[in-house]
Amino acid sequence: MRAAEIGRRYVDFFAARDHTVVPSASLLYNDPTLLFVNAGMVPFKPYFTGAEPAPFRRAVSLQKCVRTLDIEDVGKTTRHGTFFQMLGNFSFGDYFKAEAIQWGWQLVTGSQADGCLGFDPDKVWVTVLGPGMHPDYPNGDEEAVHWWRSVGVPQERIQARSLKDNYWHMGVPGPGGPCSEIYIDRGPAFGPEGGPNADEDRFLEIWNLVFQQEELSAVRAKDDFDVARQLPSRNIDTGAGLERIAFLLQGVDNMYETDEVFPVIARASELTGRRYGANADDDVRLRVIGDHVRSSLMLMTDGVSPGNEARGYVLRRLMRRSIRSMRLLGYQGEHLTELLDVSRGVMHGSYPEIDEQWQRISEISQNEEQSFSRTLHAGTALFDLAVGQSKAAGSDVLPGDKAFQLHDTYGFPIDLTLEMAAEQGLAVDQARFRELMTEQRQRAKADARAKKGGAVSTEA
């Protein structure tokens, strides 16, 4: 089943149950706490907190999302991707746990002939908030357990977990609540028995049902937060990962091999002559390319341009990691625009705005690739020399002075230096690098003040 079809089935299922279909918001949603939309519920946040009245009681959406906190893990696991699509059904003071669980079970296990997803009911596991984790749930989320038992999930496939696993919030002040997650057992070839508590590669989470009841005033960690008050109404916020569902239903091993990502990997494999599946290190680089090219395409479609700060820096990092991965695979020619066009071919059916922005995207990508090629050419010789000197001295640390010189003279961002150093088995003296960066900023501020006051520095 193609990813677009999975999305259509999800939306149609809830539309038939009186949910308003809400189009995806831009990745650049107007929320000062977020760089990008990172969850399907972000556009609905004002309704959950009661800051604005919800224009509907029920909603369903397929939302574009970007998360880059785990960027270094991309390509190494089945679960990490920077761009993803979050399916969600939402209730604003209308239905609660009973309906959310009953409909979740029906859509997941109902037959494909009836418009559902068709997973084997015997392969479904669920988790709930366990006892002693939250003062309002001394015995755990007994209500969620009751409703899962009522639809046919046996007690042995319902596992209790901690706040880290089964309490959801956005990582910043805002709505939160206990949650219940749906997992699919991929079978013994993927890990040991024992459910999600034992292994989350074999038992893969596909859907999180969040029972929003609280507004958080401070969030220090996943399991460390302050509850300010109860929300004005009990709400439902669910998130199902389209890419995870797709790779399970398409019979592939990870999200990079699904129909919306793999065409980029296939073309990169053709260009580099590196066959996907033949070498583990090459496979990681090819998956980085597949993921980062699609993410870059979607960010540029929504108006982001490469830059040195905030959103622009994230885009630049994604693009440059992809370009460098191609070079590490042995391909030195320009390629980024071509790979973006491959991604456009599989994504524009769901997001026609890609075609509208294509001219701008292609121009930006060509300029960025050419600029980065010059940066790499200029800085790589200094980097190689510094690595050689460190190793000759018996050190496993690249001096912060060299990292600063790469940044200041050749435009090497520190994350690029860190990655390249790690590939050589070296750490980087980041403390010294930050010290030199601070000194540079202080000099720049002093120069600016001097110019503003008409003074001229005579210091050597």
N, C-alpha and C positions, 0 to 999 in steps of 0.2 A: 504494500500500500504506500503510495507516494506521500511525501510530507504534506503537500498541499491538500490532499484528500483527507488526511487525518485532521488537519485544521478545519476543513469544511464540515466533517462529521461532528466534531466537537461543538462548533458554533451552531449547527443545525439542531443538534440534540437539545441544547438549552433554549434556543429560539422557540422550539416547539413547546417549551415549558414556560412560556411567557417572560423570557428574558429579552431585554432590549439589546440588540447587537450594536456594540460600540466599536468604531474603527480604531486601529492602533494610533496612539499618540506618537508624536515625534520623539526620537531618542533624546532630544534636547528639551525635555519638559521643564517648565518654569517652576523649579523647586530649588531654593537656595541651598538645601542640604545635600543635593545630589549633583554629580557631574553629568551623569546620564541616567535615563530610566533604567533601573536595575531589577525591576519586578513588575509583574502584570498589574499589581494593585496601585502603582504610583499615581496614575491619573485619577484614581478614585479616593486618594488620601483625604481631601477636604470633606468628602461625604462621610468617611468613616469616623473622622474626628468630630463631626458636627459643625465644622467651620462654615460649611455651605450646605444647603438642603439638597439632597440627591434628587435629580430630575426623574428618577425611576426607582422602583422598589427592587428590581432584579436586572442584572446586566450580564453579558457575556462578551469576551473580547479575545483577540489574538494579538498580543502586544509585542512589539520589537523591544529587545533588552540588550544591554551591554554591561558586562562585568569584567574588570581587568585586574582585580586584586590577585588572582592566581595565574597571571600571565605566564610565569615561568613553568607552570605545570601543563600548559597547553601542549598537546601532542603526546604526553607521557602517560595519560590515563584515559579511560573511556568517558570521564565525566566532566572534564574541564574544556569549556569553550568560551570565547570572549563575546561573540554575538549569539543570541539564542532567541527563540520565540516562545513566549509563555501564554498558554491557554488558561483562561480563568473564568469561573462563574462567580457572581457576587450577589449578596443579599444585603440590603440596607434596612435593617429592622424588620425584615419579612421572615423568611424561613431560617432555620438554624440547623443543629446537628443532625436531626433525623433525616431531613430531606437531602442535605448535603451528602451524607453517607449513603443513603439509598440510591440517589441518582449516580453517585460516583461508582458504586458497585454495578449498577445497571449498564452504564456506558462502557466500563472496563471489560465486563464479562459477557455482555450481550452479544448476540451473533452479528457478524459482519453483514449478513444478508438483511438484517433489520436496521442497518445504519450504525451499529456500535463497533467496538474495537476487536472483540472476539478473543480476548485472553482467556486461557484455561483457568477456571475458578480455583482449581487445586494448586495453581502456581502463585496465587495472590497471598501476600502477607501484609499485615498492617501494624503500625506502631501508634502508641498513645502516650500521653504524659503519665509518668509513673507516680507511685505514692511518695509523700514526703518531699516533693520538689517545690510545691507552691502552697502558700497558706490557704488559698481558696480550694485546694484539691488535696486534702490530707490523705485521702485514699486513692489518689490518682484520678484520671478522667473516667469515672465509672459510667457516665452517660454515653461517652463515645464507645466504650466497650460494649454496653448494652445494645447499641444500634448496629455495631458490627456483628455481634452474635445474631441479631434478629435477621440479617440478610443472608446468614449462612457461613460466616467465617468462624472456624472452630477456635476455641480458646488457645490452643497450642500454636496458632499462627497469628496471635495478637500479642505483641511484645511491648512491655512498659519501658520507657526510656527517660532520660534526664532533660532538664531545661535546654541543654545544648542541642539536643536532638528534636525535642517536641514542644518547644515554645518558639513562636515566630515573631520577630520584629524586623524593622528595616535597618537596624544598626545605628539609628539616630532617633531622637525623640519623636514620638508619634504612636499610632495604634499598634497593639500587639495582643497576643492571646495564645492559649494552648493550641496545639495542632495534632493532626493525625495524618500519617503518611502512608501511601500505598506503594508497595514494592512488588516486583515480579521476580520469581525464582527462575534464573537462567539455566539452572541445572548443575550437576556435580562437576562438569568440565570447567566451570568457572570459579570453583572455590568449595570450602567445607560446608557441611550441614550446619544448621543452627539459626537460620533466619538472619535478619538485618543486624542483630546484635553480634553475630559471628563474622559476617563478611558482606560488605556493601558493593563488591564487584559482582559476586554471584547474585545477590539479592539487590536489585537495582530500583531505586526510588523513581517513580514516574509522576506522582501527583501528591501535592500537599494540601490538605484541607485545614484552613486556619479558622478558628472560632474566636473572632475578635470581640473582646469584651473590655479591654483596658487601654488607657492612654498612658504612655510612658513619658516621664519628664526627663530622665537621664538614662543613657545606655553606655555602660563601660565595657561590657563584653556580652557574648551571646547569652550567658547565664548570670549576668550581673547588671541589674537595672532597677530603677525606681518606678513604682506605679503611682502616678499622680491621682488618678480617679478612674471610676468606671466610665466607659463610653456611654453616650446618651441612649444608644440602642445596641442590642446584640446583633453582630453582623457576621456574614460569611465571606471569606476571601480565599479563593483556591488558586493554586498554580500548578499546571501540568506542563512538563517540559516536552515540547513538540519533538525536539531532536532525539530525546531518549526514547520516546514512544516509537519514533520512526525507525531507529536502528534495531529495536526489538522486533517490530513487525516486518521489517525488510530483511531480517535474517543475517545482518552483518554484525561485526564485532564491536563497533564503536560509532559514535556520532559522526566521525570524519568520513566514514564510508557510506553515508546516506546519500540520497539522490540530489540533495541541495548543496553538498560540500564536495563529494568525491570527484565530480567532473573537473574541478580545479586541480586536484591532486593528480588526476590522470594526465592532464595537459602538462603539468609541471614535470611529471615522470617522463613524458615523451621528450620534452625540451632538454632535460638533463641526462637522459639515458639511464636513469636509476629506476629499476623496477620496484614498484611498491610491493612490500612483503619479502624482499630479498635480504634486507639488512636493517637491523633494529634502529641504528642511529639515523640512517637515511629516512626510515619511516617516520621518525619523530619530526625531522625537518620538513618532510612532505606534508605532514598533518599540520604543522605550524603554518605552512604556506596556505593550505586549504582553509584553515580557520581565519587567519589574519587577513587574507584577501577579501573574504566575504564581509568580515567586520569593517574593513576599510571602505568597501563599497557602500555599506549601509550608513556609515557615519558621514561620508561625503554626500550621499543622497540627501541626508537631513541637514546639510549646510555646513559641516565642519571642514576646515582647511588645516593642513599641517602647520604647526607652529611650535614655539618653545615653552608654552605655558598651558595649563589646564587641558581643555578638550583637544586643542590643537596638538599638544604634546603627546597625548594618548594616541591620536591618529598617526602622528609621525612615527612613534615607536612601533606601532603595529605594521606600518608600511615598511619601515626599515628592517624590522626583524624578518619579514617575509623576503625582502630583497636579499638580505644577507644569507638567509637559508638557501636561496637559489644559488648563490655564489659558493657556499660551502658544499653544495651538491655538484659543483663544477661548471655551472652555467654563468658566463660572464656577460652575455648580451642583454639588451633591454627586453623586458618581458612583462612588467607589472600591468601595463594597460591591457595587454593581451589576456592575462589571467583575470583581471577585473571584468573583461568582456565575457569570459566564460562564465563567471559567477552571475553576471547580469542575465545571461541566457536562461539560468535556472531559477532566478529570483524575481524577475520582472512580472511573471504571471500573478504573483501574490502582491507585488509592490510596483505598480505601473509607474510610480513617480521616479523610479530608477531611470527609465528611458528619457523622461523629461529633463533629467539632470546630467545625462551622459556626456554631453559635450564638455561641460565644466569638469566632470570627474576625470575624463581622459586627459584634459590639459593639465590638471593638477597632478595627476599620477606621473605623467611624463616629466614634468618639472622636478618633482620630488625625487624620482629615480635618478635623474641626471645629477641633481645636487648631491645626493647621498653617494653616488659613484665617485664624485670628486673628493668628498670627505674621506671615504675609505682609502682612495688612492694616496691622498696626502698623509693620512695619519697612520696607516698600517705599518710603514717602515719604522716610524718612531716607536710604535707599540712593540713590534718584533724585537727591536733593539733593547727596549726596556725589559722585556721578558727574558731575553738572553742574559742581560746583566744580572737580573735578580737570581736566575738559576745558577749562574756562574759563581755568585756570591753565597750560594747555599741557602738562599732565602725562599720562602714560599709566599712572600707578600710583595706585590707591586707597589712601589712607593707612591704616596699620595701626591708628591710633586709631579711625577710623571702623569698620573691621572689628570691632574689639574692642567698640565701643559697640553695634553691631548684635547681637553675640553676648551681651553682658552685659545689655543693656536689653530687647532684643526676642526673644532666643532664636534668632537666626540662627546655625546652625552654620557654621563657617568654609568647609566645602566648598560650601555653598549660596552664600555670598558670592563665592567663587572662580568658580563657574559663572556667576553673574549678571554679575560684573565682566567675565569673558571674553566674554560675549555683547555687552558694550559696548566691547570692544576694549581693556580695561584689565587690568593685572596688579594684584596686591594685595601690599602691603608685609607679607609674612608674618613677617619677622624681628621687626618692631615689634609685630605682633599677639602673637607668642609671648612676647615680653618682657613685655607687659602682662598676659598670662595667668599668667606665672610670678609677677609681682608680686602679682596677685590671690590666687593660691594661698598665697603666703607670708603675706599679710595674714590669710587665713582660718585658717591654722595658728596664727599668733600670737594671734588672737582666741580660738581654741579653747583654747590653753594658758592664756590669761588667765582664761577662764571656769572652767576646771578648777581653777585655783589660787585662785579667789575674788577675783582682782584686777579692777580696773576701769580701763580706759585713759582717761586724761584728755587725750590728745593730740588736737589739732584735726585 
